[in-house]
Amino acid sequence: MINYILIGIILVSFVYSMFTGGADALSGAIMTSGQQAVSLILTIGGAMATWGGIMKLAEASGLTRKLARLLSPLLRLIFKGLKKDSLALDAIAMNITANLFGLGNAATPLGIEAIKRLEEEEGEKDTASRNMALLVVFNTCSIELIPATVASMRAAYQSGSPMEILPCVIIVSVLSLMVSVTAVYLFNGYKGGRGRK
């Protein structure tokens, strides 16, 4: 579907430029946009590689695992029904920690592992339980301590202070997470899956 939308936008732009005398501007934009796109990708790629390396060091040093342990008591209050020694809880804590540090690539397999563990521990195979829905919400509204991608884009466009958005990003992420978690509990009747508490 998105392909048809993009083709439609290109065709409408072409026809509009022909009728309004903007064909020169359109052809100029076509010639320069590719160069700008490559430049932007290289800028973002360099910044992401730098931050990714820093975050990998945090992971290798055990900092992410320590943070995951600190988060476990709080997560037990949110992901109800999971025991202290739950393997699913460990995977959830590591997934959320990876997202906090901006390690999206590391967070994905941890999230998949957490869902598998939840399936085993909760016995849900065909229906997503409340805890599974909460995990998806935490991944969608993930709070990042370092929004490296957005900061890189701002730097690429000569922002004087690319990281000044950090407080806004954190506030919006926390608020959206609170609303989403509340919605999961409200629509799930404070129970997980098929009536499980």
N, C-alpha and C positions, 0 to 999 in steps of 0.2 A: 504493500500500500504506500509506503513512504517513497518508493521509487516513482510511482505515478504522481505523487504530490510534487516531488522535486522536478520531474520532467515538465509538469504543468507550470511551475514557477518560472522555469527557463523559457518556455514557449511564450508565456504571457509577457515576460520581460523583453523578449526579442520583438514581438509584435508591437508592444507599447513603444519601444525605442524607435521603431520604423515610422510609426505614425506621429511621433512627437519630435522627430529630428534629433534623437539622442543616440543614433547608431554609433557615432564616433566615441562617445563616452562609454557605451557598452563594450565596444571592441577594446578600448583602452583598459577597462576594468578586467576583461577576460585575460588580457596579456599580463597584467600586473598581479592579479589575485593569486595565481599559481606560485609566483615568486614569494609573495607575502606569506602564503600558507606554509611553504617549505621553511622559510625563516622562523615562523612562529613555532613550528614543530621542533626545529633544532633547539630553539631557546627553551621550550618547555621540557624537551627531552634531557637537556643538560641539567636543568634544575631538578628534575625528577630523579635523575641518576645520582645527583649529589645527596638529596634528602633520603633517597632510597638506601644509599650506602650508610648514611648516619643511622637510619632506623634498623638496618641489618646489624650494625654494631650493637645497638641497644638490645636487639633480639639475641645476638650471640653472647653478650655479656650477662644475660639472664635478667636484665631489667624488665623486659616485658613479662616474664614469668612471675617476677616478684609483684608487679602491679596486678597481674591476674589473681594472685593469692590475696592481695588486699581487697580486690573487688568481690571475691567470692561471698563474704557475708551479706553484702548488699544485694548481690544477684540472687541469693537464696530467698530473699524477701519478695523479689519480683517474679522469679521463676519458681512458683510454688509447687510443692510436691517432690522436689529434687533433694536427695540426701546430701550431707556434707561431703561424703566420699564419692559422689556421683561422677562418673566419667563424662556424662553429658554436660554437667556443670563446669568441669575443667575445660572442655572444648569451647563452651559458651564464653567463659572468662577469657580464654586465649583469643577467641575471635573478636570480642569487644576490645581487648587490649591492642590487638593488631590494628583495628580501625582507629583507635585513639592515636596511635603513632603514625597513621597514614600508610600503613603497610597493606594496601588493598589486595595485592597479589597473594600475600600470606594469609589474609583474612578469609579469602574465598574457600580454600580447602578446609580451613578450620570450621567454617560455617557448615560445609557439607558434612564434615565429621560430626559436628554437634547435632545436626538433624538426624543422622543415622543412629547416634547414641540415644536421642530422644525417642526414636521409633522403637528401639530395643527396650528401653526402660519404661516407656508408657504404653507399649503394645499397640500403638496406632500405626496402621499401614496404609489405609485408604483415606483417612481424614486427618487434616492438620489439627493438632491439639493447640490449646491456648499457648503453651510454651513455645511451640513451633512458630505460631503467629507472632509472638513477642520477639523471637529471634530475628525473624524477617524484618520486623519494625526497627529493631536495633541496628540492623545492617543498612536499612534504607535511610534512616535518620542518623547515621553514624556521626558521633561527635569526634572531630579531629582536633588534636592539639596544635597541629601544624598543617594548615590547608595549602599544601605545597603546589598543587596544580593551579589553583586560582591565583596564588601569589606569583607564580611563574608567568602566567598570562599578563598580570598587571605589570610585572617587570619588563616583559617584552614590549609593552606599549608605553614605556618610559614613565611608569608611576614613580613618584619620588619616594613613596613609602609603601611598598607592596604588601607588607604584613599588617598594615593598619586596620585591615578588615577583620583581623582575628577576633576582637571582642564581639563584633556583630555576628560573625559566623558561629561562635560558641553560643551566644544568646539565642539565635534563631534555631540552632540545632537542638539545644536543650528544650526550648519551648515546643518545637515540633515533635520531639521524642515524648514529652509529657502528654501532649494531646493524643498522640498515636497509641501510647500505652494505655491511657484512660479509655480510648475507644475500644481497644482489644478487650479490656475487662468488662466494659459496659455491654458490648455486643455479644460477649461470650458468657454473660451472666455470672461472672466470677468463677467460672468452672472451665476446665480444659477439655477439649475434644468432646467426647460423648458423655458429658455429665460428670467427668472426673474432676475432683477438687484439686 
